[in-house]
Amino acid sequence: MMEDKRQTIVHKTVKSGITFGSALAMVISYTTWQSVGWAIFHGLLGWVYVLYFVLRY
């Protein structure tokens, strides 16, 4: 019972983290490049693009 509750919390946290990472990547990309196409592409990459942007710039 406790294990199920813990697993649900972890699942929700991971899902919201992925969503936030994608949204953040899209905002950074659109602000930088002013392109919806690049924003969508970078949104698919999510946290990978965010980390790249932080390390690069």
mmJSON file of the N, C-alpha and C atoms, coordinates in Angstrom:
{"data_MODEL":{"atom_site":{
"group_PDB":["ATOM","ATOM","ATOM","ATOM","ATOM","ATOM","ATOM","ATOM","ATOM","ATOM","ATOM","ATOM","ATOM","ATOM","ATOM","ATOM","ATOM","ATOM","ATOM","ATOM","ATOM","ATOM","ATOM","ATOM","ATOM","ATOM","ATOM","ATOM","ATOM","ATOM","ATOM","ATOM","ATOM","ATOM","ATOM","ATOM","ATOM","ATOM","ATOM","ATOM","ATOM","ATOM","ATOM","ATOM","ATOM","ATOM","ATOM","ATOM","ATOM","ATOM","ATOM","ATOM","ATOM","ATOM","ATOM","ATOM","ATOM","ATOM","ATOM","ATOM","ATOM","ATOM","ATOM","ATOM","ATOM","ATOM","ATOM","ATOM","ATOM","ATOM","ATOM","ATOM","ATOM","ATOM","ATOM","ATOM","ATOM","ATOM","ATOM","ATOM","ATOM","ATOM","ATOM","ATOM","ATOM","ATOM","ATOM","ATOM","ATOM","ATOM","ATOM","ATOM","ATOM","ATOM","ATOM","ATOM","ATOM","ATOM","ATOM","ATOM","ATOM","ATOM","ATOM","ATOM","ATOM","ATOM","ATOM","ATOM","ATOM","ATOM","ATOM","ATOM","ATOM","ATOM","ATOM","ATOM","ATOM","ATOM","ATOM","ATOM","ATOM","ATOM","ATOM","ATOM","ATOM","ATOM","ATOM","ATOM","ATOM","ATOM","ATOM","ATOM","ATOM","ATOM","ATOM","ATOM","ATOM","ATOM","ATOM","ATOM","ATOM","ATOM","ATOM","ATOM","ATOM","ATOM","ATOM","ATOM","ATOM","ATOM","ATOM","ATOM","ATOM","ATOM","ATOM","ATOM","ATOM","ATOM","ATOM","ATOM","ATOM","ATOM","ATOM","ATOM","ATOM","ATOM","ATOM","ATOM","ATOM","ATOM","ATOM"],
"id":[1,2,3,4,5,6,7,8,9,10,11,12,13,14,15,16,17,18,19,20,21,22,23,24,25,26,27,28,29,30,31,32,33,34,35,36,37,38,39,40,41,42,43,44,45,46,47,48,49,50,51,52,53,54,55,56,57,58,59,60,61,62,63,64,65,66,67,68,69,70,71,72,73,74,75,76,77,78,79,80,81,82,83,84,85,86,87,88,89,90,91,92,93,94,95,96,97,98,99,100,101,102,103,104,105,106,107,108,109,110,111,112,113,114,115,116,117,118,119,120,121,122,123,124,125,126,127,128,129,130,131,132,133,134,135,136,137,138,139,140,141,142,143,144,145,146,147,148,149,150,151,152,153,154,155,156,157,158,159,160,161,162,163,164,165,166,167,168,169,170,171],
"type_symbol":["N","C","C","N","C","C","N","C","C","N","C","C","N","C","C","N","C","C","N","C","C","N","C","C","N","C","C","N","C","C","N","C","C","N","C","C","N","C","C","N","C","C","N","C","C","N","C","C","N","C","C","N","C","C","N","C","C","N","C","C","N","C","C","N","C","C","N","C","C","N","C","C","N","C","C","N","C","C","N","C","C","N","C","C","N","C","C","N","C","C","N","C","C","N","C","C","N","C","C","N","C","C","N","C","C","N","C","C","N","C","C","N","C","C","N","C","C","N","C","C","N","C","C","N","C","C","N","C","C","N","C","C","N","C","C","N","C","C","N","C","C","N","C","C","N","C","C","N","C","C","N","C","C","N","C","C","N","C","C","N","C","C","N","C","C","N","C","C","N","C","C"],
"label_atom_id":["N","CA","C","N","CA","C","N","CA","C","N","CA","C","N","CA","C","N","CA","C","N","CA","C","N","CA","C","N","CA","C","N","CA","C","N","CA","C","N","CA","C","N","CA","C","N","CA","C","N","CA","C","N","CA","C","N","CA","C","N","CA","C","N","CA","C","N","CA","C","N","CA","C","N","CA","C","N","CA","C","N","CA","C","N","CA","C","N","CA","C","N","CA","C","N","CA","C","N","CA","C","N","CA","C","N","CA","C","N","CA","C","N","CA","C","N","CA","C","N","CA","C","N","CA","C","N","CA","C","N","CA","C","N","CA","C","N","CA","C","N","CA","C","N","CA","C","N","CA","C","N","CA","C","N","CA","C","N","CA","C","N","CA","C","N","CA","C","N","CA","C","N","CA","C","N","CA","C","N","CA","C","N","CA","C","N","CA","C","N","CA","C","N","CA","C","N","CA","C"],
"label_alt_id":[null,null,null,null,null,null,null,null,null,null,null,null,null,null,null,null,null,null,null,null,null,null,null,null,null,null,null,null,null,null,null,null,null,null,null,null,null,null,null,null,null,null,null,null,null,null,null,null,null,null,null,null,null,null,null,null,null,null,null,null,null,null,null,null,null,null,null,null,null,null,null,null,null,null,null,null,null,null,null,null,null,null,null,null,null,null,null,null,null,null,null,null,null,null,null,null,null,null,null,null,null,null,null,null,null,null,null,null,null,null,null,null,null,null,null,null,null,null,null,null,null,null,null,null,null,null,null,null,null,null,null,null,null,null,null,null,null,null,null,null,null,null,null,null,null,null,null,null,null,null,null,null,null,null,null,null,null,null,null,null,null,null,null,null,null,null,null,null,null,null,null],
"label_comp_id":["MET","MET","MET","MET","MET","MET","GLU","GLU","GLU","ASP","ASP","ASP","LYS","LYS","LYS","ARG","ARG","ARG","GLN","GLN","GLN","THR","THR","THR","ILE","ILE","ILE","VAL","VAL","VAL","HIS","HIS","HIS","LYS","LYS","LYS","THR","THR","THR","VAL","VAL","VAL","LYS","LYS","LYS","SER","SER","SER","GLY","GLY","GLY","ILE","ILE","ILE","THR","THR","THR","PHE","PHE","PHE","GLY","GLY","GLY","SER","SER","SER","ALA","ALA","ALA","LEU","LEU","LEU","ALA","ALA","ALA","MET","MET","MET","VAL","VAL","VAL","ILE","ILE","ILE","SER","SER","SER","TYR","TYR","TYR","THR","THR","THR","THR","THR","THR","TRP","TRP","TRP","GLN","GLN","GLN","SER","SER","SER","VAL","VAL","VAL","GLY","GLY","GLY","TRP","TRP","TRP","ALA","ALA","ALA","ILE","ILE","ILE","PHE","PHE","PHE","HIS","HIS","HIS","GLY","GLY","GLY","LEU","LEU","LEU","LEU","LEU","LEU","GLY","GLY","GLY","TRP","TRP","TRP","VAL","VAL","VAL","TYR","TYR","TYR","VAL","VAL","VAL","LEU","LEU","LEU","TYR","TYR","TYR","PHE","PHE","PHE","VAL","VAL","VAL","LEU","LEU","LEU","ARG","ARG","ARG","TYR","TYR","TYR"],
"label_asym_id":["A","A","A","A","A","A","A","A","A","A","A","A","A","A","A","A","A","A","A","A","A","A","A","A","A","A","A","A","A","A","A","A","A","A","A","A","A","A","A","A","A","A","A","A","A","A","A","A","A","A","A","A","A","A","A","A","A","A","A","A","A","A","A","A","A","A","A","A","A","A","A","A","A","A","A","A","A","A","A","A","A","A","A","A","A","A","A","A","A","A","A","A","A","A","A","A","A","A","A","A","A","A","A","A","A","A","A","A","A","A","A","A","A","A","A","A","A","A","A","A","A","A","A","A","A","A","A","A","A","A","A","A","A","A","A","A","A","A","A","A","A","A","A","A","A","A","A","A","A","A","A","A","A","A","A","A","A","A","A","A","A","A","A","A","A","A","A","A","A","A","A"],
"label_entity_id":["1","1","1","1","1","1","1","1","1","1","1","1","1","1","1","1","1","1","1","1","1","1","1","1","1","1","1","1","1","1","1","1","1","1","1","1","1","1","1","1","1","1","1","1","1","1","1","1","1","1","1","1","1","1","1","1","1","1","1","1","1","1","1","1","1","1","1","1","1","1","1","1","1","1","1","1","1","1","1","1","1","1","1","1","1","1","1","1","1","1","1","1","1","1","1","1","1","1","1","1","1","1","1","1","1","1","1","1","1","1","1","1","1","1","1","1","1","1","1","1","1","1","1","1","1","1","1","1","1","1","1","1","1","1","1","1","1","1","1","1","1","1","1","1","1","1","1","1","1","1","1","1","1","1","1","1","1","1","1","1","1","1","1","1","1","1","1","1","1","1","1"],
"label_seq_id":[1,1,1,2,2,2,3,3,3,4,4,4,5,5,5,6,6,6,7,7,7,8,8,8,9,9,9,10,10,10,11,11,11,12,12,12,13,13,13,14,14,14,15,15,15,16,16,16,17,17,17,18,18,18,19,19,19,20,20,20,21,21,21,22,22,22,23,23,23,24,24,24,25,25,25,26,26,26,27,27,27,28,28,28,29,29,29,30,30,30,31,31,31,32,32,32,33,33,33,34,34,34,35,35,35,36,36,36,37,37,37,38,38,38,39,39,39,40,40,40,41,41,41,42,42,42,43,43,43,44,44,44,45,45,45,46,46,46,47,47,47,48,48,48,49,49,49,50,50,50,51,51,51,52,52,52,53,53,53,54,54,54,55,55,55,56,56,56,57,57,57],
"pdbx_PDB_ins_code":[null,null,null,null,null,null,null,null,null,null,null,null,null,null,null,null,null,null,null,null,null,null,null,null,null,null,null,null,null,null,null,null,null,null,null,null,null,null,null,null,null,null,null,null,null,null,null,null,null,null,null,null,null,null,null,null,null,null,null,null,null,null,null,null,null,null,null,null,null,null,null,null,null,null,null,null,null,null,null,null,null,null,null,null,null,null,null,null,null,null,null,null,null,null,null,null,null,null,null,null,null,null,null,null,null,null,null,null,null,null,null,null,null,null,null,null,null,null,null,null,null,null,null,null,null,null,null,null,null,null,null,null,null,null,null,null,null,null,null,null,null,null,null,null,null,null,null,null,null,null,null,null,null,null,null,null,null,null,null,null,null,null,null,null,null,null,null,null,null,null,null],
"Cartn_x":[0.826,0.0,0.877,1.829,2.721,3.593,3.998,4.824,4.059,2.765,1.941,1.832,1.65,1.54,2.855,3.965,5.284,5.535,5.155,5.335,4.492,3.28,2.416,3.019,3.575,4.197,5.397,6.219,7.384,6.939,5.937,5.431,4.92,4.15,3.621,4.738,5.73,6.849,7.646,7.922,8.669,7.877,6.59,5.759,5.714,5.55,5.506,6.88,7.942,9.285,9.553,9.083,9.236,8.436,7.232,6.387,7.025,7.514,8.151,9.412,10.189,11.401,11.105,10.059,9.671,9.208,8.391,7.906,9.063,9.969,11.125,12.001,12.21,13.009,12.362,11.041,10.346,10.441,10.316,10.41,11.814,12.816,14.208,14.476,14.034,14.278,13.591,12.33,11.608,12.201,12.586,13.195,14.523,15.286,16.601,16.512,15.698,15.699,14.484,13.443,12.201,11.634,11.627,11.128,10.263,9.029,8.124,8.61,9.148,9.657,10.765,11.735,12.817,12.3,11.313,10.749,10.099,9.377,8.745,9.812,10.805,11.885,12.604,12.95,13.65,12.735,11.432,10.484,10.461,10.629,10.706,11.967,13.026,14.27,14.189,13.407,13.162,14.402,14.663,15.762,17.121,17.235,18.512,18.879,17.899,18.162,18.405,17.665,17.854,19.275,19.745,21.112,22.143,21.906,22.798,22.868,21.709,21.659,22.415,22.22,22.887,24.403,24.857,26.296,26.912,26.161,26.688,26.7,25.628,25.519,25.598],
"Cartn_y":[-1.186,0.0,1.259,1.32,2.475,2.569,1.424,1.387,1.952,1.641,2.164,3.679,4.199,5.643,6.323,5.74,6.291,6.273,5.187,5.067,6.101,6.358,7.357,8.747,9.072,10.378,10.556,9.536,9.601,9.756,9.013,9.088,10.49,11.083,12.436,13.469,13.313,14.251,14.188,13.006,12.842,13.415,13.15,13.65,15.165,15.8,17.257,17.851,17.18,17.645,17.627,16.599,16.508,17.608,17.851,18.898,20.267,20.546,21.823,21.993,20.93,21.003,21.323,20.735,21.004,22.449,22.921,24.296,25.291,25.027,25.898,25.92,24.764,24.687,25.48,25.398,26.127,27.637,28.088,29.528,30.04,29.315,29.722,29.758,28.732,28.643,29.773,30.028,31.088,32.462,32.676,33.951,34.152,33.094,33.182,33.283,32.423,32.297,32.915,33.309,33.85,32.956,31.668,30.705,29.663,29.533,28.544,27.134,26.926,25.612,25.128,26.016,25.649,25.453,26.263,26.121,24.754,24.291,22.969,21.879,21.985,20.993,20.941,22.106,22.144,21.716,21.944,21.457,19.941,19.3,17.835,17.33,18.105,17.722,17.987,18.974,19.264,19.651,18.917,19.236,19.163,18.371,18.279,19.648,20.316,21.644,22.672,22.596,23.537,23.429,22.21,22.024,22.502,22.216,22.694,24.223,24.87,26.33,26.913,26.318,26.802,26.653,25.536,25.309,26.129,26.339,27.032,28.542,29.101,30.561,30.942],
"Cartn_z":[0.0,0.0,0.0,0.889,0.972,-0.285,-0.814,-2.025,-3.224,-3.337,-4.423,-4.349,-3.155,-2.967,-3.339,-2.932,-3.233,-4.745,-5.398,-6.841,-7.579,-7.109,-7.724,-7.605,-6.447,-6.24,-7.164,-7.281,-8.165,-9.61,-10.038,-11.407,-11.726,-10.819,-11.039,-11.076,-10.229,-10.191,-11.489,-11.961,-13.206,-14.377,-14.427,-15.519,-15.521,-14.371,-14.323,-14.624,-14.244,-14.564,-16.048,-16.725,-18.171,-18.85,-18.384,-18.955,-18.753,-17.565,-17.279,-18.117,-18.274,-19.079,-20.534,-21.073,-22.454,-22.622,-21.682,-21.75,-21.623,-20.705,-20.526,-21.773,-22.366,-23.595,-24.722,-24.834,-25.896,-25.687,-24.461,-24.179,-24.462,-23.996,-24.248,-25.748,-26.446,-27.881,-28.634,-28.331,-29.05,-28.744,-27.503,-27.127,-27.851,-27.984,-28.617,-30.14,-30.76,-32.211,-32.908,-32.184,-32.749,-33.857,-33.622,-34.594,-33.901,-34.382,-33.801,-34.113,-35.295,-35.68,-34.758,-34.508,-33.593,-32.175,-31.775,-30.426,-30.253,-31.265,-31.193,-31.132,-31.984,-31.994,-30.648,-30.116,-28.833,-27.69,-27.827,-26.825,-26.773,-27.912,-27.944,-27.243,-27.322,-26.642,-25.141,-24.745,-23.338,-22.565,-21.471,-20.569,-21.263,-22.306,-23.028,-23.602,-24.225,-24.791,-23.692,-22.594,-21.485,-20.954,-20.719,-20.225,-21.245,-22.521,-23.579,-23.563,-23.457,-23.466,-22.272,-21.096,-19.892,-20.016,-20.539,-20.661,-21.785,-22.842,-24.026,-23.839,-23.283,-23.175,-21.733],
"occupancy":[1.0,1.0,1.0,1.0,1.0,1.0,1.0,1.0,1.0,1.0,1.0,1.0,1.0,1.0,1.0,1.0,1.0,1.0,1.0,1.0,1.0,1.0,1.0,1.0,1.0,1.0,1.0,1.0,1.0,1.0,1.0,1.0,1.0,1.0,1.0,1.0,1.0,1.0,1.0,1.0,1.0,1.0,1.0,1.0,1.0,1.0,1.0,1.0,1.0,1.0,1.0,1.0,1.0,1.0,1.0,1.0,1.0,1.0,1.0,1.0,1.0,1.0,1.0,1.0,1.0,1.0,1.0,1.0,1.0,1.0,1.0,1.0,1.0,1.0,1.0,1.0,1.0,1.0,1.0,1.0,1.0,1.0,1.0,1.0,1.0,1.0,1.0,1.0,1.0,1.0,1.0,1.0,1.0,1.0,1.0,1.0,1.0,1.0,1.0,1.0,1.0,1.0,1.0,1.0,1.0,1.0,1.0,1.0,1.0,1.0,1.0,1.0,1.0,1.0,1.0,1.0,1.0,1.0,1.0,1.0,1.0,1.0,1.0,1.0,1.0,1.0,1.0,1.0,1.0,1.0,1.0,1.0,1.0,1.0,1.0,1.0,1.0,1.0,1.0,1.0,1.0,1.0,1.0,1.0,1.0,1.0,1.0,1.0,1.0,1.0,1.0,1.0,1.0,1.0,1.0,1.0,1.0,1.0,1.0,1.0,1.0,1.0,1.0,1.0,1.0,1.0,1.0,1.0,1.0,1.0,1.0],
"B_iso_or_equiv":[0.0,0.0,0.0,0.0,0.0,0.0,0.0,0.0,0.0,0.0,0.0,0.0,0.0,0.0,0.0,0.0,0.0,0.0,0.0,0.0,0.0,0.0,0.0,0.0,0.0,0.0,0.0,0.0,0.0,0.0,0.0,0.0,0.0,0.0,0.0,0.0,0.0,0.0,0.0,0.0,0.0,0.0,0.0,0.0,0.0,0.0,0.0,0.0,0.0,0.0,0.0,0.0,0.0,0.0,0.0,0.0,0.0,0.0,0.0,0.0,0.0,0.0,0.0,0.0,0.0,0.0,0.0,0.0,0.0,0.0,0.0,0.0,0.0,0.0,0.0,0.0,0.0,0.0,0.0,0.0,0.0,0.0,0.0,0.0,0.0,0.0,0.0,0.0,0.0,0.0,0.0,0.0,0.0,0.0,0.0,0.0,0.0,0.0,0.0,0.0,0.0,0.0,0.0,0.0,0.0,0.0,0.0,0.0,0.0,0.0,0.0,0.0,0.0,0.0,0.0,0.0,0.0,0.0,0.0,0.0,0.0,0.0,0.0,0.0,0.0,0.0,0.0,0.0,0.0,0.0,0.0,0.0,0.0,0.0,0.0,0.0,0.0,0.0,0.0,0.0,0.0,0.0,0.0,0.0,0.0,0.0,0.0,0.0,0.0,0.0,0.0,0.0,0.0,0.0,0.0,0.0,0.0,0.0,0.0,0.0,0.0,0.0,0.0,0.0,0.0,0.0,0.0,0.0,0.0,0.0,0.0],
"pdbx_formal_charge":[null,null,null,null,null,null,null,null,null,null,null,null,null,null,null,null,null,null,null,null,null,null,null,null,null,null,null,null,null,null,null,null,null,null,null,null,null,null,null,null,null,null,null,null,null,null,null,null,null,null,null,null,null,null,null,null,null,null,null,null,null,null,null,null,null,null,null,null,null,null,null,null,null,null,null,null,null,null,null,null,null,null,null,null,null,null,null,null,null,null,null,null,null,null,null,null,null,null,null,null,null,null,null,null,null,null,null,null,null,null,null,null,null,null,null,null,null,null,null,null,null,null,null,null,null,null,null,null,null,null,null,null,null,null,null,null,null,null,null,null,null,null,null,null,null,null,null,null,null,null,null,null,null,null,null,null,null,null,null,null,null,null,null,null,null,null,null,null,null,null,null],
"auth_seq_id":[1,1,1,2,2,2,3,3,3,4,4,4,5,5,5,6,6,6,7,7,7,8,8,8,9,9,9,10,10,10,11,11,11,12,12,12,13,13,13,14,14,14,15,15,15,16,16,16,17,17,17,18,18,18,19,19,19,20,20,20,21,21,21,22,22,22,23,23,23,24,24,24,25,25,25,26,26,26,27,27,27,28,28,28,29,29,29,30,30,30,31,31,31,32,32,32,33,33,33,34,34,34,35,35,35,36,36,36,37,37,37,38,38,38,39,39,39,40,40,40,41,41,41,42,42,42,43,43,43,44,44,44,45,45,45,46,46,46,47,47,47,48,48,48,49,49,49,50,50,50,51,51,51,52,52,52,53,53,53,54,54,54,55,55,55,56,56,56,57,57,57],
"auth_comp_id":["MET","MET","MET","MET","MET","MET","GLU","GLU","GLU","ASP","ASP","ASP","LYS","LYS","LYS","ARG","ARG","ARG","GLN","GLN","GLN","THR","THR","THR","ILE","ILE","ILE","VAL","VAL","VAL","HIS","HIS","HIS","LYS","LYS","LYS","THR","THR","THR","VAL","VAL","VAL","LYS","LYS","LYS","SER","SER","SER","GLY","GLY","GLY","ILE","ILE","ILE","THR","THR","THR","PHE","PHE","PHE","GLY","GLY","GLY","SER","SER","SER","ALA","ALA","ALA","LEU","LEU","LEU","ALA","ALA","ALA","MET","MET","MET","VAL","VAL","VAL","ILE","ILE","ILE","SER","SER","SER","TYR","TYR","TYR","THR","THR","THR","THR","THR","THR","TRP","TRP","TRP","GLN","GLN","GLN","SER","SER","SER","VAL","VAL","VAL","GLY","GLY","GLY","TRP","TRP","TRP","ALA","ALA","ALA","ILE","ILE","ILE","PHE","PHE","PHE","HIS","HIS","HIS","GLY","GLY","GLY","LEU","LEU","LEU","LEU","LEU","LEU","GLY","GLY","GLY","TRP","TRP","TRP","VAL","VAL","VAL","TYR","TYR","TYR","VAL","VAL","VAL","LEU","LEU","LEU","TYR","TYR","TYR","PHE","PHE","PHE","VAL","VAL","VAL","LEU","LEU","LEU","ARG","ARG","ARG","TYR","TYR","TYR"],
"auth_asym_id":["A","A","A","A","A","A","A","A","A","A","A","A","A","A","A","A","A","A","A","A","A","A","A","A","A","A","A","A","A","A","A","A","A","A","A","A","A","A","A","A","A","A","A","A","A","A","A","A","A","A","A","A","A","A","A","A","A","A","A","A","A","A","A","A","A","A","A","A","A","A","A","A","A","A","A","A","A","A","A","A","A","A","A","A","A","A","A","A","A","A","A","A","A","A","A","A","A","A","A","A","A","A","A","A","A","A","A","A","A","A","A","A","A","A","A","A","A","A","A","A","A","A","A","A","A","A","A","A","A","A","A","A","A","A","A","A","A","A","A","A","A","A","A","A","A","A","A","A","A","A","A","A","A","A","A","A","A","A","A","A","A","A","A","A","A","A","A","A","A","A","A"],
"auth_atom_id":["N","CA","C","N","CA","C","N","CA","C","N","CA","C","N","CA","C","N","CA","C","N","CA","C","N","CA","C","N","CA","C","N","CA","C","N","CA","C","N","CA","C","N","CA","C","N","CA","C","N","CA","C","N","CA","C","N","CA","C","N","CA","C","N","CA","C","N","CA","C","N","CA","C","N","CA","C","N","CA","C","N","CA","C","N","CA","C","N","CA","C","N","CA","C","N","CA","C","N","CA","C","N","CA","C","N","CA","C","N","CA","C","N","CA","C","N","CA","C","N","CA","C","N","CA","C","N","CA","C","N","CA","C","N","CA","C","N","CA","C","N","CA","C","N","CA","C","N","CA","C","N","CA","C","N","CA","C","N","CA","C","N","CA","C","N","CA","C","N","CA","C","N","CA","C","N","CA","C","N","CA","C","N","CA","C","N","CA","C","N","CA","C","N","CA","C","N","CA","C"],
"pdbx_PDB_model_num":[1,1,1,1,1,1,1,1,1,1,1,1,1,1,1,1,1,1,1,1,1,1,1,1,1,1,1,1,1,1,1,1,1,1,1,1,1,1,1,1,1,1,1,1,1,1,1,1,1,1,1,1,1,1,1,1,1,1,1,1,1,1,1,1,1,1,1,1,1,1,1,1,1,1,1,1,1,1,1,1,1,1,1,1,1,1,1,1,1,1,1,1,1,1,1,1,1,1,1,1,1,1,1,1,1,1,1,1,1,1,1,1,1,1,1,1,1,1,1,1,1,1,1,1,1,1,1,1,1,1,1,1,1,1,1,1,1,1,1,1,1,1,1,1,1,1,1,1,1,1,1,1,1,1,1,1,1,1,1,1,1,1,1,1,1,1,1,1,1,1,1]
}}}
